[in-house]
């Protein structure tokens, strides 16, 4: 079951990233600018935020298996529409819808957390998240290879077929999971907002991840322009193969889950912020070296995955009966950061090149690190009277 949930999470979240290595091609096909092409990634992530806010909380309100089936069906139809797009606005609209309904991954992760015993929850969530994160990273390679052989439209059609198969597999394999609340839908939405006010750790972790995911999105949205540019002259396939190096970062997911179970979430979060900032420094100094850019990609992915898993482990302990809603608020917060990072990255690259992207990417984890220091000071103030 854990393996199935991991694969399903990776397959659904991959829909958000298939377009990243295709931006240069789509720019030429639809005769648009680099910044306009970047809107495709931003709007897909905005769709994901919409889904997190309005659809994922239904995981606490409705029977999960039926909800997952409906969402995957809509995702499939939206991907077919994207494949048949006759203009860039149609592709944007289809991507917005597919992004919103691809939140199935974020219904499956808390589902796995509910199945896991308390002492192993971090490791189980880490395994499912490793599948999700591998899907994010491998989606770029798969997209590049398929588009080079059969064209970009087949990327979307192929994913539509995968969503149909996944809907059937999950429908057959998942046990029925009763709702954890019976309150009306609008009360569920209000209670999600209330959870943010009730649990300061939820907002803090969301902002941590917003900064990290913004940096992650800025890097992967613009690196294809660097690799296909005058210094490297990579093809779409070359960009996809480069994306494989990021998959090495997924190996840290189970380890991050182990750290969470050992109650090391706070210190390892600070370490991850420092690693993320250092990675962008490496990327900036090595802008003419594909080896250094690849090293930066691995470090960025490792840092982002670490803070994500530590954050999810933290919030799942806040209220076991509201895990879907907690996850909804958490993911929506940091995907807003991702959407902003994608757009700011495109603008930075257009105005200042790769160096500007590197400065932007380093600044975001540094800001998160400064915010993290306030958490540590607050913790020390609470502990100090007890120690005396």
DRENTOR-876951 format. One line per field, with one value per residue (C-alpha): x, y, z; residue in three letters; residue number from 0. Coordinates in steps of 0.1 Angstrom, whole numbers. Last residue first. Layout:
east	X, ...
north	Y, ...
up	Z, ...
code	Ala, ...
pos	NUM, ...
This chain:
east	169, 164, 127, 130, 153, 131, 105, 131, 152, 122, 115, 151, 150, 118, 133, 163, 139, 129, 165, 169, 138, 152, 184, 164, 148, 179, 199, 174, 171, 208, 211, 183, 201, 233, 215, 205, 197, 165, 150, 165, 150, 116, 115, 127, 101, 74, 85, 92, 57, 42, 64, 56, 19, 28, 41, 9, -14, 7, 4, -33, -43, -21, -38, -72, -63, -48, -79, -86, -50, -46, -11, 9, 4, 19, 53, 56, 46, 72, 100, 91, 90, 122, 141, 127, 137, 172, 178, 164, 186, 217, 211, 205, 236, 257, 242, 250, 286, 290, 274, 301, 295, 271, 295, 297, 259, 251, 275, 260, 225, 236, 249, 215, 198, 224, 219, 181, 185, 207, 181, 154, 177, 178, 140, 130, 154, 127, 140, 109, 116, 152, 140, 116, 145, 164, 135, 134, 172, 172, 150, 180, 194, 164, 180, 207, 179, 170, 202, 188, 157, 177, 197, 165, 152, 185, 215, 234, 257, 270, 247, 214, 196, 211, 205, 169, 162, 176, 149, 118, 139, 158, 130, 108, 133, 138, 100, 98, 123, 106, 71, 84, 94, 62, 41, 61, 55, 18, 13, 35, 12, -16, -50, -48, -39, -64, -91, -85, -91, -122, -137, -133, -148, -176, -183, -184, -210, -198, -196, -160, -135, -149, -148, -119, -129, -98, -77, -68, -95, -103, -66, -58, -88, -79, -42, -50, -70, -43, -17, -37, -40, -2, 4, -19, -1, 34, 20, 13, 49, 61, 67, 104, 117, 85, 87, 124, 119, 87, 102, 132, 111, 87, 117, 121, 85, 78, 108, 94, 61, 77, 101, 70, 54, 86, 90, 54, 61, 93, 78, 48, 68, 63, 28, 16, 9, -25, -34, -1, -7, -40, -22, 0, -29, -50, -19, -12, -48, -40, -37, -72, -61, -31, -52, -76, -49, -31, -63, -67, -31, -31, -63, -46, -15, -34, -48, -47, -54, -28, -40, -76, -65, -48, -80, -100, -75, -74, -112, -111, -84, -104, -135, -116, -98, -131, -147, -117, -116, -151, -160, -155, -119, -106, -129, -102, -82, -106, -110, -77, -54, -72, -68, -31, -27, -43, -18, 9, -3, -6, 30, 43, 24, 33, 70, 61, 51, 84, 103, 83, 56, 54, 32, 55, 87, 78, 64, 98, 118, 92, 93, 117, 92, 60, 60, 62, 27, 15, 43, 22, -2, 24, 46, 16, 4, 38, 42, 6, 12, 45, 28, 0
north	273, 249, 254, 292, 289, 265, 290, 317, 290, 281, 317, 322, 291, 302, 337, 319, 302, 336, 344, 310, 316, 349, 331, 304, 332, 353, 324, 319, 356, 360, 329, 342, 375, 357, 336, 366, 401, 413, 383, 359, 379, 381, 343, 337, 362, 342, 308, 321, 336, 303, 284, 308, 303, 266, 271, 284, 261, 231, 240, 250, 219, 197, 209, 204, 169, 162, 174, 145, 139, 176, 191, 160, 161, 196, 186, 155, 177, 203, 178, 162, 196, 209, 179, 178, 215, 210, 178, 194, 225, 203, 182, 212, 230, 200, 200, 238, 230, 203, 223, 250, 284, 295, 281, 311, 315, 279, 275, 305, 290, 257, 276, 292, 258, 242, 269, 265, 227, 231, 252, 226, 199, 217, 220, 186, 165, 148, 112, 105, 137, 127, 93, 111, 132, 100, 86, 118, 121, 98, 123, 145, 121, 129, 164, 148, 134, 170, 171, 143, 163, 194, 173, 159, 195, 202, 217, 246, 250, 286, 301, 291, 258, 251, 285, 287, 253, 265, 292, 273, 248, 274, 299, 269, 256, 291, 296, 261, 271, 304, 289, 260, 282, 301, 270, 258, 290, 290, 255, 261, 289, 264, 280, 308, 285, 260, 286, 290, 253, 256, 281, 258, 229, 251, 260, 222, 214, 196, 158, 153, 124, 111, 73, 57, 29, 7, 17, -10, -11, 26, 33, 11, 24, 61, 54, 39, 70, 93, 75, 79, 117, 118, 103, 128, 157, 145, 136, 173, 182, 162, 125, 118, 151, 156, 121, 126, 161, 152, 121, 140, 168, 144, 126, 154, 159, 122, 115, 141, 122, 88, 102, 117, 83, 69, 100, 97, 61, 71, 100, 80, 51, 56, 69, 39, 46, 44, 80, 92, 73, 91, 124, 117, 105, 136, 157, 136, 140, 177, 171, 186, 222, 218, 201, 230, 257, 237, 235, 273, 280, 257, 274, 308, 295, 286, 256, 233, 197, 183, 207, 196, 160, 170, 187, 155, 133, 158, 157, 119, 120, 143, 121, 90, 106, 119, 85, 69, 96, 94, 130, 157, 152, 147, 176, 199, 189, 205, 242, 255, 228, 229, 266, 263, 237, 261, 287, 262, 257, 294, 300, 272, 285, 321, 312, 312, 349, 358, 340, 358, 343, 330, 300, 273, 292, 299, 263, 250, 271, 263, 225, 217, 231, 219, 184, 200, 203, 170, 153, 158, 130, 104, 109, 107, 75, 59, 67, 56, 23, 17, 24, 0
up	365, 336, 338, 336, 305, 285, 274, 265, 246, 225, 216, 206, 184, 167, 160, 144, 120, 107, 99, 82, 61, 49, 41, 23, 1, -6, -21, -49, -57, -59, -81, -104, -107, -117, -142, -163, -149, -165, -182, -156, -128, -144, -150, -114, -100, -119, -107, -72, -69, -79, -55, -26, -33, -33, 2, 17, -2, 10, 46, 46, 28, 49, 80, 64, 54, 88, 108, 131, 140, 152, 157, 150, 113, 113, 125, 102, 73, 81, 85, 52, 34, 51, 40, 5, -1, 12, -9, -40, -36, -29, -60, -83, -69, -78, -113, -117, -105, -131, -158, -154, -169, -142, -115, -92, -93, -89, -60, -43, -50, -33, -2, 4, 2, 25, 51, 50, 53, 84, 100, 93, 107, 141, 144, 131, 152, 172, 164, 143, 123, 117, 104, 80, 68, 61, 41, 20, 15, -16, -34, -39, -65, -86, -92, -113, -136, -146, -167, -188, -194, -204, -228, -243, -249, -266, -248, -264, -233, -231, -258, -242, -240, -206, -192, -205, -190, -157, -155, -141, -122, -102, -95, -85, -59, -45, -41, -27, 0, 9, 9, 29, 58, 55, 57, 87, 105, 96, 109, 140, 150, 155, 164, 138, 110, 122, 120, 83, 78, 101, 78, 48, 68, 79, 42, 35, 62, 94, 93, 102, 100, 68, 64, 46, 22, 15, -15, -40, -67, -69, -67, -97, -118, -111, -118, -152, -161, -148, -168, -200, -193, -187, -221, -237, -220, -231, -265, -271, -266, -297, -304, -299, -285, -265, -250, -239, -225, -206, -191, -179, -164, -147, -131, -105, -95, -96, -74, -50, -47, -44, -17, -1, 3, 19, 41, 52, 63, 80, 99, 110, 124, 162, 157, 137, 100, 84, 91, 78, 46, 41, 50, 19, -3, -1, -10, -41, -52, -54, -92, -95, -92, -115, -141, -140, -143, -170, -191, -188, -196, -226, -239, -235, -254, -285, -303, -272, -280, -255, -229, -234, -229, -198, -185, -191, -172, -143, -141, -139, -113, -91, -93, -84, -55, -40, -42, -24, 2, 16, 21, 48, 59, 24, 14, 29, -2, -27, -19, -5, -19, -52, -55, -45, -72, -97, -87, -93, -129, -133, -123, -146, -176, -166, -174, -211, -208, -192, -220, -247, -269, -304, -296, -309, -301, -264, -262, -272, -247, -220, -226, -197, -172, -189, -173, -139, -124, -139, -120, -88, -100, -110, -79, -55, -72, -70, -33, -25, -44, -25, 8, 0
code	Unk, Unk, Unk, Unk, Unk, Unk, Unk, Unk, Unk, Unk, Unk, Unk, Unk, Unk, Unk, Unk, Unk, Unk, Unk, Unk, Unk, Unk, Unk, Unk, Unk, Unk, Unk, Unk, Unk, Unk, Unk, Unk, Unk, Unk, Unk, Unk, Unk, Unk, Unk, Unk, Unk, Unk, Unk, Unk, Unk, Unk, Unk, Unk, Unk, Unk, Unk, Unk, Unk, Unk, Unk, Unk, Unk, Unk, Unk, Unk, Unk, Unk, Unk, Unk, Unk, Unk, Unk, Unk, Unk, Unk, Unk, Unk, Unk, Unk, Unk, Unk, Unk, Unk, Unk, Unk, Unk, Unk, Unk, Unk, Unk, Unk, Unk, Unk, Unk, Unk, Unk, Unk, Unk, Unk, Unk, Unk, Unk, Unk, Unk, Unk, Unk, Unk, Unk, Unk, Unk, Unk, Unk, Unk, Unk, Unk, Unk, Unk, Unk, Unk, Unk, Unk, Unk, Unk, Unk, Unk, Unk, Unk, Unk, Unk, Unk, Unk, Unk, Unk, Unk, Unk, Unk, Unk, Unk, Unk, Unk, Unk, Unk, Unk, Unk, Unk, Unk, Unk, Unk, Unk, Unk, Unk, Unk, Unk, Unk, Unk, Unk, Unk, Unk, Unk, Unk, Unk, Unk, Unk, Unk, Unk, Unk, Unk, Unk, Unk, Unk, Unk, Unk, Unk, Unk, Unk, Unk, Unk, Unk, Unk, Unk, Unk, Unk, Unk, Unk, Unk, Unk, Unk, Unk, Unk, Unk, Unk, Unk, Unk, Unk, Unk, Unk, Unk, Unk, Unk, Unk, Unk, Unk, Unk, Unk, Unk, Unk, Unk, Unk, Unk, Unk, Unk, Unk, Unk, Unk, Unk, Unk, Unk, Unk, Unk, Unk, Unk, Unk, Unk, Unk, Unk, Unk, Unk, Unk, Unk, Unk, Unk, Unk, Unk, Unk, Unk, Unk, Unk, Unk, Unk, Unk, Unk, Unk, Unk, Unk, Unk, Unk, Unk, Unk, Unk, Unk, Unk, Unk, Unk, Unk, Unk, Unk, Unk, Unk, Unk, Unk, Unk, Unk, Unk, Unk, Unk, Unk, Unk, Unk, Unk, Unk, Unk, Unk, Unk, Unk, Unk, Unk, Unk, Unk, Unk, Unk, Unk, Unk, Unk, Unk, Unk, Unk, Unk, Unk, Unk, Unk, Unk, Unk, Unk, Unk, Unk, Unk, Unk, Unk, Unk, Unk, Unk, Unk, Unk, Unk, Unk, Unk, Unk, Unk, Unk, Unk, Unk, Unk, Unk, Unk, Unk, Unk, Unk, Unk, Unk, Unk, Unk, Unk, Unk, Unk, Unk, Unk, Unk, Unk, Unk, Unk, Unk, Unk, Unk, Unk, Unk, Unk, Unk, Unk, Unk, Unk, Unk, Unk, Unk, Unk, Unk, Unk, Unk, Unk, Unk, Unk, Unk, Unk, Unk, Unk, Unk, Unk, Unk, Unk, Unk, Unk, Unk, Unk, Unk, Unk, Unk, Unk, Unk, Unk, Unk, Unk, Unk, Unk, Unk, Unk, Unk, Unk, Unk, Unk, Unk, Unk, Unk, Unk, Unk, Unk, Unk, Unk, Unk, Unk, Unk, Unk, Unk, Unk, Unk
pos	387, 386, 385, 384, 383, 382, 381, 380, 379, 378, 377, 376, 375, 374, 373, 372, 371, 370, 369, 368, 367, 366, 365, 364, 363, 362, 361, 360, 359, 358, 357, 356, 355, 354, 353, 352, 351, 350, 349, 348, 347, 346, 345, 344, 343, 342, 341, 340, 339, 338, 337, 336, 335, 334, 333, 332, 331, 330, 329, 328, 327, 326, 325, 324, 323, 322, 321, 320, 319, 318, 317, 316, 315, 314, 313, 312, 311, 310, 309, 308, 307, 306, 305, 304, 303, 302, 301, 300, 299, 298, 297, 296, 295, 294, 293, 292, 291, 290, 289, 288, 287, 286, 285, 284, 283, 282, 281, 280, 279, 278, 277, 276, 275, 274, 273, 272, 271, 270, 269, 268, 267, 266, 265, 264, 263, 262, 261, 260, 259, 258, 257, 256, 255, 254, 253, 252, 251, 250, 249, 248, 247, 246, 245, 244, 243, 242, 241, 240, 239, 238, 237, 236, 235, 234, 233, 232, 231, 230, 229, 228, 227, 226, 225, 224, 223, 222, 221, 220, 219, 218, 217, 216, 215, 214, 213, 212, 211, 210, 209, 208, 207, 206, 205, 204, 203, 202, 201, 200, 199, 198, 197, 196, 195, 194, 193, 192, 191, 190, 189, 188, 187, 186, 185, 184, 183, 182, 181, 180, 179, 178, 177, 176, 175, 174, 173, 172, 171, 170, 169, 168, 167, 166, 165, 164, 163, 162, 161, 160, 159, 158, 157, 156, 155, 154, 153, 152, 151, 150, 149, 148, 147, 146, 145, 144, 143, 142, 141, 140, 139, 138, 137, 136, 135, 134, 133, 132, 131, 130, 129, 128, 127, 126, 125, 124, 123, 122, 121, 120, 119, 118, 117, 116, 115, 114, 113, 112, 111, 110, 109, 108, 107, 106, 105, 104, 103, 102, 101, 100, 99, 98, 97, 96, 95, 94, 93, 92, 91, 90, 89, 88, 87, 86, 85, 84, 83, 82, 81, 80, 79, 78, 77, 76, 75, 74, 73, 72, 71, 70, 69, 68, 67, 66, 65, 64, 63, 62, 61, 60, 59, 58, 57, 56, 55, 54, 53, 52, 51, 50, 49, 48, 47, 46, 45, 44, 43, 42, 41, 40, 39, 38, 37, 36, 35, 34, 33, 32, 31, 30, 29, 28, 27, 26, 25, 24, 23, 22, 21, 20, 19, 18, 17, 16, 15, 14, 13, 12, 11, 10, 9, 8, 7, 6, 5, 4, 3, 2, 1, 0
